[in-house]
Amino acid sequence: MKVRNIFITGVTGAVGHYLIEELARDERNHIYGLLRDPSKFKIDVSQYSNVTLVLGNLEDIHEQSDILQKTDFLIHVATNWCGHVDANIIPVREMLSLLALKRIQKIILFSTASILGRGNILLPEARTQGTAYVQSKYECYLDAQSSSLHDKIIHVFPTVIISGDEHHPFTHIGEGLSRMRHQIRWLKYFYIDLGFHFIHTQDIARIVAHMLDHEMPEHDYVLGNDYVLYKDFIRD
């Protein structure tokens, strides 16, 4: 059985935790997980013989060149919420340049649905008026389009991400929801004319696992459940 080397960035985050658990179940996979702060990692990897944690950060991604050269699948989740170019754009460009062209099979780059407008097409205003984080994700998407590996790249655009329990990190929304249990009885009386799409991190991990195992007809995928109104969300 041929081993598939999978390099994942951002494994200390909510998505990263579920990715490790989902992909480690498959004995074909050997996972290299890049993490900067081991204290934020909640998984006992001693239960997995096919997981190797790699201490490092995106700014020094060249230090992982040996692993990247033997990588079959790259899953880039890590991000800098302040939108620094040195963290969100340049390391991705360098990471792609370190991959072996004849070996790498698929590259999954995490973006954000915040750079998309109606019809799931790029929203020009996101590039000029979005936060530094949103602008950096927009530029990163365009940058990847010009890569020599662009035909192997799959961009995923998560909507609102919900996650968090004693074994997994909370997302910002998940942490807020965990504190709402006492206020929820009053929120149902407030009407806000808005709605949103959301998705749980475990579902994201399952989708990514599916992408690794199957040919995907498109290169861009928005991840989210059906549109839900605020009032229905509060009721549920």
C-alpha positions in Angstrom: 0.0 0.0 0.0 1.6 3.2 -1.2 1.8 5.9 1.5 0.3 9.3 0.7 2.2 12.2 2.3 -0.1 15.0 3.4 1.2 18.3 4.6 -1.3 20.4 6.6 -0.7 24.0 7.9 -2.6 25.5 10.8 -3.3 22.2 12.7 -3.8 24.0 16.0 -6.9 25.7 14.7 -10.5 24.3 14.7 -10.4 23.1 11.1 -6.9 21.6 11.6 -7.9 19.5 14.5 -10.8 17.9 12.6 -8.6 17.4 9.5 -6.0 15.5 11.6 -8.7 13.2 13.1 -10.4 12.6 9.8 -7.4 11.9 7.6 -5.5 9.9 10.2 -8.2 7.3 10.1 -7.0 6.4 6.6 -3.9 4.1 6.8 -2.8 5.2 3.4 -2.1 8.7 4.8 1.0 10.0 6.6 0.2 13.5 7.9 2.8 16.2 8.5 1.1 18.9 10.6 2.7 22.3 10.9 2.2 24.1 14.2 3.7 27.1 15.8 2.4 26.7 19.4 2.2 23.1 20.6 0.3 24.2 23.8 -2.8 24.9 21.6 -2.9 21.4 20.1 -5.4 19.2 21.9 -5.0 15.9 20.1 -3.0 13.0 21.6 -1.1 12.0 18.5 0.4 9.0 20.3 -2.8 7.2 19.2 -1.8 7.7 15.6 1.2 6.1 14.1 0.8 8.1 10.9 0.9 11.7 12.3 4.1 13.7 12.5 3.9 17.2 14.1 6.4 19.7 12.7 7.3 22.8 14.7 7.5 25.9 12.6 5.7 28.8 11.1 4.7 30.2 7.7 7.3 32.9 7.7 10.0 30.2 7.7 8.3 27.7 5.5 11.5 27.2 3.5 12.7 25.2 6.6 10.2 22.5 5.6 11.5 22.1 2.0 12.5 18.4 2.6 8.9 17.5 3.6 7.3 19.6 0.9 9.5 17.9 -1.7 7.9 14.5 -0.8 4.4 15.9 -0.3 1.6 14.3 -2.3 -1.2 16.5 -1.0 -0.9 20.0 0.5 -3.7 21.4 2.6 -3.1 25.1 3.6 -5.4 26.2 6.4 -3.2 28.6 8.5 -3.9 32.3 8.2 -3.0 35.6 9.8 -6.2 37.4 10.8 -4.3 40.8 10.6 -3.8 40.1 6.9 0.0 40.5 6.9 1.5 39.9 3.4 4.4 38.2 5.0 2.1 35.6 6.5 -0.8 35.3 4.1 0.6 35.7 0.6 4.4 35.3 0.4 4.6 32.0 2.3 1.9 30.5 0.1 3.9 31.5 -3.0 7.1 30.0 -1.5 5.3 26.8 -0.4 4.1 26.2 -3.9 7.5 26.7 -5.3 9.0 24.1 -2.9 6.6 21.3 -4.1 7.8 18.6 -6.5 6.0 19.3 -9.7 5.9 15.6 -10.7 4.8 14.4 -7.3 2.2 16.8 -5.9 -1.3 15.6 -6.8 -3.6 18.2 -5.2 -3.3 21.5 -3.4 -6.2 22.7 -1.3 -6.0 26.4 -0.3 -8.4 27.8 2.3 -9.8 31.2 1.4 -12.9 32.9 2.7 -16.4 33.4 1.3 -16.0 37.1 2.2 -14.2 37.7 -1.1 -17.2 36.5 -3.1 -20.3 38.3 -4.2 -23.6 37.1 -5.8 -23.1 34.1 -8.0 -20.0 33.2 -6.0 -17.8 35.4 -8.2 -15.0 37.6 -6.9 -16.3 40.8 -5.3 -14.1 43.7 -6.5 -15.0 45.7 -3.4 -13.4 43.0 -1.2 -10.1 43.8 -2.8 -10.3 47.6 -2.1 -12.6 48.0 0.8 -12.4 44.8 2.8 -10.4 44.3 6.0 -6.6 43.6 5.6 -7.4 39.9 6.1 -10.1 39.9 3.3 -7.8 41.9 1.0 -4.9 39.5 1.6 -7.2 36.5 0.8 -8.3 38.1 -2.4 -4.7 38.7 -3.5 -3.7 35.2 -2.5 -6.4 33.8 -4.7 -5.2 35.9 -7.7 -1.6 35.0 -6.9 -2.4 31.3 -7.0 -4.1 31.6 -10.4 -0.7 32.6 -11.9 1.1 29.6 -10.3 2.5 26.9 -12.6 0.5 24.5 -10.3 -2.8 26.3 -10.8 -4.4 23.2 -12.4 -3.7 21.2 -9.3 -5.1 23.8 -6.9 -8.6 23.7 -5.3 -9.8 26.8 -3.5 -12.3 26.3 -0.7 -14.3 29.3 0.6 -15.8 28.5 4.0 -18.8 30.5 5.1 -19.4 31.1 8.9 -17.6 28.3 10.7 -19.0 26.8 13.9 -17.0 24.5 16.2 -15.8 24.0 19.7 -15.9 21.5 22.6 -13.5 20.2 25.3 -11.5 18.3 22.7 -11.5 20.9 19.9 -10.8 24.6 19.7 -13.7 27.0 19.5 -14.1 29.3 16.5 -15.1 32.9 17.3 -18.7 32.1 16.5 -18.6 28.9 18.4 -17.2 30.5 21.5 -19.9 33.2 21.3 -22.7 30.6 21.0 -21.4 28.7 24.0 -22.0 31.9 26.1 -25.4 32.6 24.7 -27.3 29.9 26.5 -28.6 32.3 29.1 -29.4 35.1 26.7 -31.1 32.9 24.0 -34.6 33.3 25.6 -34.4 37.1 25.0 -32.8 37.1 21.6 -35.9 35.5 20.0 -37.8 38.8 20.6 -35.2 40.8 18.6 -35.8 40.9 14.8 -32.8 41.4 12.6 -33.2 41.3 8.9 -30.3 39.2 8.0 -29.3 35.6 7.3 -26.2 33.6 6.6 -24.7 30.3 5.5 -22.7 28.3 8.1 -20.8 25.0 8.3 -19.3 22.9 11.1 -15.6 22.1 11.0 -16.1 18.4 11.1 -18.1 18.7 7.8 -15.2 20.7 6.3 -12.8 17.9 7.2 -15.1 15.3 5.6 -15.4 17.4 2.4 -11.6 17.8 2.2 -11.1 14.1 2.7 -13.6 13.5 -0.2 -11.6 16.0 -2.4 -8.4 14.0 -1.8 -10.0 10.8 -2.9 -12.0 11.9 -5.9 -11.6 13.9 -9.1 -13.2 17.3 -8.6 -14.9 18.9 -11.7 -14.3 22.5 -10.5 -11.4 24.4 -8.8 -13.5 26.6 -6.5 -15.9 25.4 -3.8 -18.0 27.4 -1.3 -18.6 25.4 1.9 -21.8 26.1 3.7 -25.3 24.8 4.5 -28.4 26.4 3.0 -29.1 30.1 3.8 -30.7 30.5 7.1 -32.5 33.5 8.6 -31.5 34.9 11.9 -34.9 34.3 13.5 -34.8 30.6 12.4 -31.3 30.2 13.6 -32.2 31.5 17.1 -35.3 29.2 17.2 -33.3 26.1 16.2 
